[in-house]
Amino acid sequence: MVPETDQYELTEKEKPMHITLDAIQQKELKKMLKCGIYKELHKRDFLSDAQLNSLLERNS
């Protein structure tokens, strides 16, 4: 006997979006994501203030 699975349909908000970025936009997005990750690591005390500032300077 196969167990029933819950039927779940994605709402419009949950459906994947397909976004096309040019090379400049891709580079800027990558920089923003890196900075966000660095700030989150700092917030969680994985990076010191000096390390955070150094990484942010390198990526600006």
C-alpha positions in Angstrom: 0.0 0.0 0.0 1.4 3.4 -1.0 0.8 6.2 1.5 -1.1 9.2 0.3 1.0 12.4 -0.2 -0.3 15.8 0.4 -1.3 17.6 -2.8 0.3 21.0 -2.9 0.0 23.5 -5.7 2.3 26.5 -6.0 0.8 29.9 -5.7 1.9 32.6 -8.2 4.3 34.0 -5.6 5.9 30.6 -5.1 6.4 29.8 -8.8 10.0 30.2 -9.9 10.9 33.4 -11.8 13.2 33.5 -14.7 15.3 36.6 -14.8 17.8 37.6 -17.4 20.7 39.8 -16.3 23.4 41.3 -18.5 27.1 41.0 -17.5 27.2 44.2 -15.6 24.0 43.3 -13.6 25.4 39.9 -12.8 28.7 41.4 -11.5 26.7 43.9 -9.3 24.4 41.2 -8.0 27.5 39.0 -7.1 29.1 41.9 -5.3 25.8 42.6 -3.3 25.4 38.9 -2.4 29.0 38.7 -1.2 28.6 41.8 1.0 25.4 40.4 2.4 27.1 37.2 3.3 30.1 39.0 4.9 27.7 41.1 7.0 25.8 38.0 8.1 29.0 36.3 9.1 30.0 39.4 11.1 26.6 39.5 12.7 27.1 35.8 13.8 30.6 36.7 15.1 32.5 34.6 12.5 34.3 37.8 11.3 35.9 40.6 13.3 35.2 44.3 12.5 38.6 44.5 10.8 37.9 41.4 8.7 34.5 42.7 7.7 35.8 46.1 6.7 38.7 44.6 4.7 36.3 42.3 2.8 33.8 45.1 2.1 36.6 47.4 0.9 37.8 44.7 -1.5 34.4 44.2 -3.0 33.4 47.8 -3.5 
